């Protein structure tokens, strides 16, 4: 595994090559995988993510000419430079929109502008929050360099605003909170309404388990996909139930007014049912981890979460469904899709001794169905965002 010192040195060298100078520091923010709690964050509910070992690094230096310069190791030849005053939603676009959005949120703190070099290994489009890792690494850098009074909660808001308002991706606070708040060896139990949180121990290795991440090879985009449609449907359901958010619905029985015999009512019922039952699943997983200390017990809850995302929220894909089914048939403790949906990855809770066999079964099933070969990695609960130098 590459050390933080090696990652820092690499980012510094890339910055020097891009900008012919030295950065003032290097910061790293991880991607995340959500153990349970999908599409509950913008409904003011509960989530339970862990940070990944993969990070995005931002090497940053302040400028004095009022310019913003952005470069990426992953996007060579796509350096972006413009006046600080010219930053506006959609300008620049693409990958550069995320760091630019953070700079725009904090432009009064860096009136001379900044140079930012980003490098990372959080896979994009897999549902592992590569965009949040990018935004949070830059937000943490600018906080340390120019706005030390900002709290971690403030940084969550800055990074979320960059994605929501600048890029146009209607995310909640799950991804940014996970990237900034998670700790090694724990899952982050977060109430997205009041932002209270708890670090819940999640020692997979001690239980002889691993959390396998399976990239199905189908990518998604929050900014252009169906994520926004689902968010609007949830808001509409809450309006019809006359509650501030779906978090406030006490149980599935209270969703009956949505079942009015219309097509819209049927859709809204399914969307709301997923959110209500998913919040309950988060609470159940936290209870199991607290009471038993054995992550194996949460496997069936993960699988139930996938069925809800597939049937009620309707954001799974044939590749994701195939992955989950194959993993369970091969003996996994539980499995489900993760992320915003319409592509991306699944997680599989599996015995360490069985991971190779489960991976082989999933790969063979994909080959038989004519899908692209999946890529796999392990999700080890890792530290949150931090300064490397």
C-alpha positions in Angstrom: 0.0 0.0 0.0 1.2 3.5 -0.9 2.0 5.5 2.2 0.8 9.1 2.9 4.4 10.3 2.5 4.6 8.8 -0.9 1.3 10.2 -2.0 2.4 13.6 -0.7 5.7 13.5 -2.6 3.8 12.5 -5.8 1.4 15.3 -5.5 4.1 17.8 -4.9 6.0 16.7 -7.9 2.9 16.9 -10.1 2.2 20.4 -8.8 5.8 21.5 -9.6 5.4 20.2 -13.1 2.1 21.9 -13.7 2.8 25.3 -12.1 6.6 25.5 -11.9 6.5 26.1 -8.1 5.9 24.5 -4.8 2.6 24.0 -3.1 1.9 25.3 0.4 0.7 21.8 1.4 -1.0 18.6 0.3 -4.4 17.5 1.6 -6.2 14.2 1.1 -9.9 13.3 1.3 -11.3 9.7 0.9 -14.1 8.3 -1.1 -16.7 6.4 0.9 -18.9 3.4 0.7 -22.2 3.4 2.5 -22.8 0.4 4.6 -26.5 1.2 4.7 -28.7 4.3 4.3 -29.1 5.1 0.6 -31.0 8.2 -0.5 -31.9 9.0 3.1 -29.6 12.0 3.6 -31.6 14.5 1.5 -34.7 13.2 3.3 -33.1 14.3 6.7 -32.7 10.7 7.8 -29.9 8.4 8.9 -26.8 7.1 7.2 -23.9 4.7 8.0 -20.9 5.2 5.7 -17.2 4.3 6.1 -14.3 6.1 4.5 -12.2 4.2 1.9 -8.5 3.9 1.7 -8.6 5.5 -1.7 -8.3 9.3 -1.6 -8.1 12.4 -3.8 -5.1 14.6 -3.0 -5.0 18.4 -3.5 -1.7 20.3 -3.7 -2.6 23.9 -3.2 -0.8 27.3 -3.2 -2.2 30.8 -3.0 -1.6 33.3 -5.8 -1.5 37.1 -5.9 -2.8 37.7 -9.4 -6.5 37.0 -8.8 -6.5 33.9 -11.0 -7.6 30.3 -10.4 -5.5 27.6 -12.0 -6.6 24.0 -11.9 -4.8 20.9 -13.1 -5.4 17.2 -12.7 -3.1 14.2 -13.0 -6.1 12.2 -14.2 -6.9 14.7 -16.9 -3.6 15.6 -18.5 -3.8 18.5 -21.0 -6.9 19.8 -19.5 -5.5 22.6 -17.3 -8.0 25.3 -16.6 -7.1 28.9 -15.7 -9.4 31.9 -15.4 -10.0 35.0 -13.3 -11.4 34.4 -9.8 -14.2 36.9 -10.7 -15.2 34.7 -13.6 -16.1 31.6 -11.6 -19.8 30.9 -12.0 -22.0 27.9 -12.0 -21.0 25.8 -15.0 -17.8 27.7 -15.6 -15.6 25.8 -15.7 -17.4 22.5 -16.2 -16.4 18.9 -16.1 -13.9 17.7 -13.4 -12.7 21.3 -12.8 -16.2 22.4 -11.7 -15.8 20.6 -8.3 -12.6 22.4 -7.1 -13.7 25.6 -8.8 -17.0 25.4 -7.0 -15.2 25.2 -3.6 -13.0 28.1 -4.5 -16.1 30.1 -5.5 -17.6 29.4 -2.2 -14.5 30.7 -0.4 -13.4 33.4 -2.9 -13.5 36.2 -0.3 -10.9 34.2 1.7 -8.5 33.8 -1.2 -8.7 37.2 -3.1 -5.4 36.6 -4.8 -6.6 33.3 -6.2 -5.2 29.8 -6.0 -3.4 27.1 -7.9 -4.7 23.6 -7.3 -3.3 20.3 -8.5 -5.4 17.2 -7.9 -4.5 13.6 -8.0 -6.4 10.6 -6.8 -7.3 7.0 -6.9 -11.0 7.1 -6.0 -12.7 5.5 -9.1 -15.1 7.9 -10.8 -18.7 6.8 -11.6 -18.7 3.8 -9.2 -20.9 5.2 -6.5 -17.9 5.7 -4.2 -18.1 9.5 -4.0 -15.1 10.5 -6.0 -16.7 14.0 -6.5 -17.0 14.5 -2.8 -13.4 13.4 -2.2 -12.3 16.0 -4.7 -14.4 18.8 -3.3 -13.5 18.0 0.3 -9.8 17.8 -0.3 -9.8 21.4 -1.7 -12.2 22.7 1.0 -9.9 21.4 3.7 -6.9 22.9 2.0 -8.5 26.4 1.7 -9.7 26.2 5.3 -6.2 25.5 6.6 -4.6 28.1 4.4 -7.0 31.0 4.6 -10.0 30.3 6.9 -9.0 28.5 10.0 -12.2 29.5 11.9 -14.3 27.3 9.7 -15.6 24.2 11.4 -15.9 20.7 9.9 -19.6 21.3 9.5 -18.9 24.5 7.6 -16.6 22.5 5.2 -19.4 20.0 4.7 -21.6 22.9 3.6 -18.9 24.4 1.4 -18.3 21.1 -0.4 -22.0 20.4 -0.7 -22.7 23.8 -2.1 -19.9 23.3 -4.7 -21.7 20.2 -5.9 -25.3 21.4 -5.6 -25.0 25.0 -6.8 -21.9 25.1 -8.9 -21.9 21.7 -10.6 -25.6 21.1 -10.4 -25.5 17.8 -8.6 -28.4 17.6 -6.1 -26.6 15.6 -3.4 -27.3 15.5 0.3 -24.6 15.7 3.0 -23.8 12.0 3.2 -20.8 12.0 0.9 -19.1 15.2 2.2 -19.8 14.2 5.9 -18.3 10.8 5.4 -15.2 12.1 3.6 -14.6 14.7 6.4 -15.7 12.9 9.5 -15.0 9.2 9.3 -12.3 7.5 11.3 -10.3 4.3 10.8 -12.0 1.1 12.0 -15.4 2.7 12.4 -18.6 3.4 10.5 -20.1 6.9 10.9 -23.6 6.9 12.2 -24.9 10.3 11.2 -28.3 11.9 11.7 -28.4 14.2 8.7 -31.1 16.5 10.3 -29.3 17.6 13.4 -25.8 16.4 12.2 -25.2 14.5 15.4 -22.8 11.6 14.8 -21.3 8.6 16.5 -18.3 6.4 15.5 -19.6 2.9 15.5 -16.8 0.2 15.7 -16.7 -1.9 12.6 -13.8 -4.4 12.9 -14.4 -6.6 9.9 -11.0 -8.4 10.1 -11.6 -9.5 13.7 -14.8 -11.2 12.6 -13.1 -12.9 9.7 -15.0 -10.8 7.2 -14.3 -8.4 4.3 -16.4 -5.9 2.6 -15.9 -6.5 -1.1 -16.6 -3.6 -3.5 -17.6 -4.8 -7.0 -17.5 -2.2 -9.8 -20.1 -3.4 -12.4 -18.5 -1.2 -15.1 -21.6 0.9 -15.6 -21.1 4.5 -14.7 -23.5 7.2 -13.5 -23.6 10.9 -12.9 -25.5 12.8 -10.2 -25.6 15.9 -12.3 -27.2 14.3 -15.3 -28.8 11.1 -14.1 -32.0 10.2 -12.4 -30.8 11.1 -9.0 -32.5 14.5 -9.2 -35.8 12.9 -10.2 -35.8 10.7 -7.2 -35.1 13.6 -4.9 -38.0 15.6 -6.4 -40.3 12.6 -6.0 -39.3 12.3 -2.3 -40.0 16.0 -1.8 -43.4 15.6 -3.5 -44.3 12.6 -1.3 -43.4 14.6 1.8 -45.6 17.5 0.6 -48.6 15.2 0.1 -48.1 13.7 3.5 -47.8 17.1 5.0 -44.5 16.4 6.8 -41.2 18.4 6.7 -39.3 15.4 5.3 -39.8 11.7 4.8 -37.7 11.3 8.0 -40.9 12.4 9.9 -43.0 9.5 8.6 -43.3 7.1 11.6 -43.9 3.8 9.7 -45.0 2.3 6.4 -48.7 2.4 7.5 -48.5 6.2 7.6 -47.9 6.2 3.8 -51.4 5.0 3.0 -52.6 8.5 1.9 -50.2 8.3 -1.0 -51.9 5.2 -2.4 -54.7 7.1 -4.2 -55.1 4.9 -7.2 -53.2 7.3 -9.5 -49.9 6.6 -11.3 -48.2 9.4 -9.4 -49.5 8.1 -6.1 -48.1 4.6 -6.8 -44.7 6.0 -7.7 -44.6 8.3 -4.7 -45.7 5.5 -2.4 -42.8 3.3 -3.5 -40.2 6.1 -3.2 -41.4 7.0 0.3 -41.6 3.3 1.4 -37.9 2.9 0.5 -36.9 5.9 2.5 -38.9 4.9 5.6 -37.7 1.3 5.6 -34.1 2.4 4.8 -34.0 4.6 7.8 -35.2 1.7 9.9 -32.5 -0.5 8.4 -29.8 2.0 9.4 -31.1 1.9 13.0 -31.2 -1.9 12.9 -27.6 -2.2 11.6 -26.3 0.2 14.3 -28.2 -1.7 17.0 -26.7 -5.0 15.8 -23.2 -3.6 15.7 -23.6 -2.2 19.2 -25.3 -5.2 20.7 -23.5 -8.1 19.1 -20.2 -6.6 17.9 -20.4 -9.0 15.0 -20.7 -7.5 11.5 -22.0 -10.8 10.2 -25.4 -10.1 11.7 -26.0 -7.2 9.4 -25.8 -9.2 6.2 -29.5 -9.9 5.7 -30.3 -6.2 6.3 -27.9 -5.2 3.5 -29.7 -7.6 1.2 -33.1 -6.2 2.2 -31.8 -2.8 1.4 -30.9 -3.9 -2.1 -34.4 -5.3 -2.7 -35.9 -1.9 -1.7 -33.6 0.1 -3.9 -34.4 -2.3 -6.8 -38.1 -2.5 -6.4 -39.3 0.6 -4.6 -36.7 3.2 -5.5 -36.1 1.6 -8.9 -32.4 2.7 -9.3 -30.7 -0.6 -9.7 -29.5 -2.1 -13.0 -29.3 -5.6 -14.4 -25.6 -5.7 -13.7 -26.0 -4.7 -10.1 -28.9 -7.2 -9.6 -26.7 -9.9 -11.2 -23.8 -9.1 -8.9 -26.0 -9.3 -5.8 -27.7 -12.5 -6.8 -24.4 -14.2 -7.7 -22.7 -13.2 -4.5 -25.6 -14.5 -2.4 -25.7 -17.8 -4.3 -21.9 -18.1 -3.7 -22.5 -17.8 0.1 -22.0 -14.2 0.9 -23.5 -12.9 4.2 -25.2 -10.0 2.4 -24.9 -7.8 -0.6 -26.5 -4.6 -2.1 -25.9 -1.9 -4.6 -24.4 1.4 -3.2 -24.4 5.0 -4.3 -26.9 7.1 -6.2 -27.9 4.3 -8.5 -28.3 3.7 -12.3 -24.9 2.1 -12.4 -21.8 1.9 -10.2 -20.9 -0.6 -7.6 -22.2 -3.2 -5.1 -20.8 -4.2 -1.8 -20.6 -7.8 -0.6 -20.1 -8.8 3.0 -18.3 -12.1 2.8 -16.0 -14.4 4.8 -12.4 -13.6 4.2 -11.7 -17.2 3.3 -14.5 -17.2 0.7 -13.7 -13.9 -1.1 -11.8 -15.4 -4.0 -14.6 -18.0 -4.6 -17.3 -15.3 -4.4 -15.4 -13.0 -6.8 -14.9 -15.9 -9.2 -18.6 -16.7 -9.2 -19.6 -13.0 -9.8 -17.0 -12.7 -12.6 -18.2 -16.0 -14.3 -21.9 -14.8 -14.1 -21.0 -11.5 -15.7 -19.2 -13.3 -18.5 -22.1 -15.7 -19.1 -24.5 -12.7 -19.3 -22.2 -10.8 -21.7 -21.4 -8.0 -19.3 -18.0 -6.3 -19.0 -15.7 -8.0 -16.5 -16.3 -6.5 -13.0 -13.4 -5.0 -11.0 -13.2 -5.7 -7.3 -11.5 -4.1 -4.3 -11.8 -4.2 -0.6 -13.4 -1.5 1.5 -11.4 -1.1 4.7 -12.8 1.5 7.1 -10.2 4.2 6.9 -9.4 7.7 8.1 -11.2 10.8 6.9 -9.8 13.9 5.3 -6.5 15.1 6.6 -3.4 17.3 5.8 -0.5 15.3 4.5 2.0 18.1 4.8 
